[in-house]
Amino acid sequence: MKQRTKLQLVKLSPIKRLLVLLLCVIALATGIYSGLLQQRIVNPALAPLDDKAHSALQHSLLLSSASFATARLIDRGIAFVSEAEVGVGVASVKPGQLLKPLQDMAVRYSDLMVIAMTSIGLQLFLLEFGKLAALPLFGTGIVLSAIILLVGPVSWRTNSTYVLRAFVALLLVIRIGVPLAAFGVAELSDWVLEPQRIAAEAALSGETQALQLVDQPLQSADEGSFAWLRQLAGKANDMFAAVKSFSDTMVEKLIQLIVVYSLQTLVFPLLSLWLLWHLGRWFVRRPLSVLPNTPIAAP
């Protein structure tokens, strides 16, 4: 069918072929500017993909926000333990000072969560931009490039073809590639990274709660010096145990979370955008086919 249509188009005279192509461009422009093409055809056809991509990005944004709050809670917990003093006689020690490097790591982790939320917000913006403005904006470029290609000077054809391809590539990448990449990254992350993320965040939350339980006020020394000393020794033991447990697990779990969120919100999305960029670049820069001249004047 396609071969037959192509043969019929080739058999037409240059003027008729030009008129047919111009009518196609006018029909495309009418569909774009009337909203019929976007509201009745393109958006309904891509609605399932858009909904899945939007849900996946919203879920990732929620997880990133919760992880940012967890990171700040870890930072505050370490800050409390680092400043807590255990005194015996005239001497006092701060066992939590051993966790200062870990506190710096928690701060870096919270900074990574800010970057992750920014990345997800940018993807949400591109998704909404593609739904609302990609077709009118890039469609205008396609229509203008096609008109110049058809009725413009012959010397403009090469540049007009590359410009036309560029607008087509931008439209496909923004309207289809971005939601497809967002949905694919979310599915890959859920399959590969979700178990590690859940286990690491659960471990960190448990250790942070253990640190908060240590912050219990001592009873008054009026109840007896020996009882107060026993309570002080018990609190010191609890603090050292909490510090040791937290120190043993925090480095490993924080590194796991940093790797997980780096892959989920930075590496995978950037890799998908890089692939889309190179596909679009290949589409634009591939060699032009030799087209027959279609002069406007009749033979």
Residue, then its C-alpha position, 0 to 999 in steps of 0.5 A: m500500500k505504501q509502495r503504491t501510494k509512493l509510486q502514485l505520488v512520483k507519477l504526479s507532475p511536479i506542480k501536482r506533487l507540490l500541491v499535494l504536499l502543501l495540502c498535507v502541511i496545511a492539514l497538519a497546521t490546521g490540526i495543530y492550531s485547532g487543538l484537534l490533533q493534540q486533544r483528540i489524538v495525541n494526548p488520549a493515545l499517550a495518556p496511559l504512558d503519561d499517567k504511569a510516568h507521572s505516578a512514578l515520578q510522584h512516588s520518587l519525589l515522595l520517597s526523596s522527601a521522606s529520605f531527606a527528612t530521615a537524613r536531617l533526623i540522623d544529623r540531629g541524632i548524631a549532633f545530640v550524641s556528639e554533644a552529650e557528656v558523661g561525667v565521672g567525678v571531675a572528668s567528663v567524656k563525649p563518646g559521640q564525638l566519634l560520630k562527627p565524620l558520620q554526621d558529615m556523611a549524613v549532611r552530604y546524604s541530605d544534600l544528595m536528596v535535595i539534588a534528587m528532588t530537583s532532578i525529579g521536579l525537572q522531569l515532572f516539568l518536562l512531562e507537563f511541558g510535553k503534554l501541554a506545549a510540545l506539539p504546538l511549539f515544535g509542530t510550528g517549527i515542523v510546519l514552517s520548515a516543511i513550507i520552506l523545504l517545499v516552496g523555498p529556494v533550492s539552496w535552502r533545502t539541505n538546511s531546511t531538511y536538517v531543521l525539520r528533522a531537528f524539530v521532529a526529533l525534539l517533539l518525539v524526545i519531549r513528548i514520548g521519550v521523556p515519559l517513556a524514560a521516566f516510567g522505564v527508570a521507575e520500573l528498573s529502580d523498583w526491580v533492582l534498587e527498591p529492596q536495598r533502599i527499604a532495608a537500608e532506610a529501616a536500619l537507619s530509622g531503627e538506629t536513630q530511634a535507639l539514639q533518641l531513647v538514650d536522651q532520657p533525663l537522670q533522676s535527682a541526686d537527692e534519692g541517694s548518691f549510690a543510686w544516682l551513680r548507678q543510674l549514671a553508669g547505666k546511662a553511660n553504658d547505654m550511650f556507648a552501646a548506642v554509639k557503637s551500634f550506630s557507628d557499626t551500621m550507619v556507614e554501610k547503610l548510608i553508602q547504600l542509600i547514596v548509591v541507590y538514590s544516585l542511580q535512581t535519580l541521577v545516573f539512570p535519568l541522565l543515562s536515558l536522556w543521554l541515549l535519547w539525545h544521541l538517538g535524536r542526534w543520529f536522526v538529525r545528522r544522518p545522510l540526506s537521501v537524494l531527492p528529485n528536483t521539484p521546480i514550481a514552474a510547469p515543464 
